[in-house]
Amino acid sequence: MERIQHSPLPGTLRDELVAGLNPASAGGIDQVRLKELTGLPPTKAIRALCVYFALVREQAPASGPVPEKVEAFVKQNPSPYDLLLQVEKPSLLDLGAGDLSFEEEFLDHYLPSLQHRGKDLTLHAVDRLQPGSQLGGAYHADPKRLHRLTRDAPDSLQFRFWGGVDMLDLSTHPHLLHEYTMVTCHAPATPTFAYEPTRLSPAAIHSHLTKTKGDYRTVRVRGEKALEVMHRGQALTFPHWKFVIHGPLALLNLAARRGALCILSAIDDEVFWEILAQLVEDSGMRPPDVIFTPETIPEIFGHVHQTLASLTIGERCNLPDATPLRRTLPVSTTPRERNPIAYRFRFVEIRRGAVFPGMPAGSTARRFRHMSEEVPPWHLVLVPERVPAE
């Protein structure tokens, strides 16, 4: 009670919470009032309030699956998501959750099996679109899905969604777990992750963006900051951060730190080759200030390109069979999470295609089949591990 009374919440809300939680009042805790205030069932509401007021901290499982066993599981099973059925405390963090259609499909597929096994699931999702923004269109979290995932969720599901959050600055969100069984990112954003700043100069990136996307500038749309891009004679508006470049190293470092298993799906061609360049040991596949294009990629990636280009839809291959993986993943300067531990990926599987039988997919993956001008996307399954101290 003391934490609530001295919190910066509006006075009326503080009073309502105290009244709803006061065990000395007639009838004890007011379950109806708590649900009206939080939108959650009583047990979930109390836990959420304890976390919010720092009475408890959500913690990662005491010991996650070891990398060797994760790698063995991925090699032996068609769906890497089935790993969640094998661990004691399954958890998943979805980066760039968008309309939450992945969350809905994922839960339809896996929650009944987890409940049958008597396991609780933690499902967290973040997205950088600011709720209520007039920009972003269909990529906003769907209100009906969000309602079902929060208010109608069973007690065996611990679900939370944060909008308006930069996935590369999660250190300010203590309610997130330190480590998840799985980290997913569906359709990693372009151009955000399509150009690596440690490989390409700002001038090279700007020149290529202007040439391929069009001239762009920051404007205000009905009072909201936005990015205006002149593309083929038409002015298009996007969220103001659309052309902020972080590069794949930032995404890979984040995924490696947070997940025992990482899945990047529905990756377009431009983003894929930039990611791939950061996964391999051969520095010749990371030429400075050379933009990856359909013309330059075959020469730069050589036999690796030949191997991957021969994959048909639904096929998969292990990247270590084609070329050695990078022994240490350079720590990107973009993420603001202060973690000096170095990581690498001990195993990387590449699949060709947007959707796969028995595996949940995001909305962008489902749209690919209708995009006649787009080449088939890529799908990465990555097993990270800490680099041993020398």
C-alpha angles and dihedrals in degrees: 000000000000092000091053095046092052096042124109091245117124112278095243092053091048091053093048092050093048091049092049093049100039106119090190093065122095110288094009121246112022101231095182093053092047091053091049091051099043105021089230136109113263098261093047091044093055093048092047091051091048090053093044093052092044095246088130134010124222105241135200118247111284091247125007125206113291116247095243092057092044090053092048091050094050092050093051102042130063094216118049089196089072086076086082089066091057102051127081097232109025117201136168133192116200115201116205094011096182114178093358092241090130091054091051094048092042093053093045088056103039112020096075091052092048092048090050088055091049093245129142118222127215111205118179126178133185133186132179095220108107111235109246094025116140089219127077099047115197093009093076119104107274108244094216093050091046090051092051093046094051112028099028097039119121120245089254090068122074102192128172133168126196120194126192090035126135105225089213093060104053096134090093092060107080092176090072118093119252090231134012132201087237138014119197135188118182118204098354105227123266129243089011093071099020097088127046112219092204088060103032128050120234089246092055092048093047092047093050093046091051092047096048104028103026137243113322139190141169115262139162121248112197089332096314122115110244144163118246118202123189102216120174092337094311127108110229123187126211138167109293093250095055094109097038103124120216101155130217096283089069092051094044093049091050093049093046093051096046106036139056085204126022130201124191110183140182091021113177120228096257095053094039098062092046089052092046091053089060094049099057129078095222105098089196086078089062102059112177117251095357114129115220109239134159086264098050101036098074092053096043097046097034114173092009089060091048091052095048096040089058092060114109124212109293096018123121138194138187111247094213088063089062102038139350116273122239111276094216128018107226111239108249116228091216103075112078094207105116104226118140094188113116121223140190136182113252092189136021126184121193123203128184117226144045105256132026131196114270094007125108116238139195126246094261091056090054091050094055093079088064095047102093094177095052122089115233110282129236135242126207129198111190132186112200129197137178116264108246114248113252 
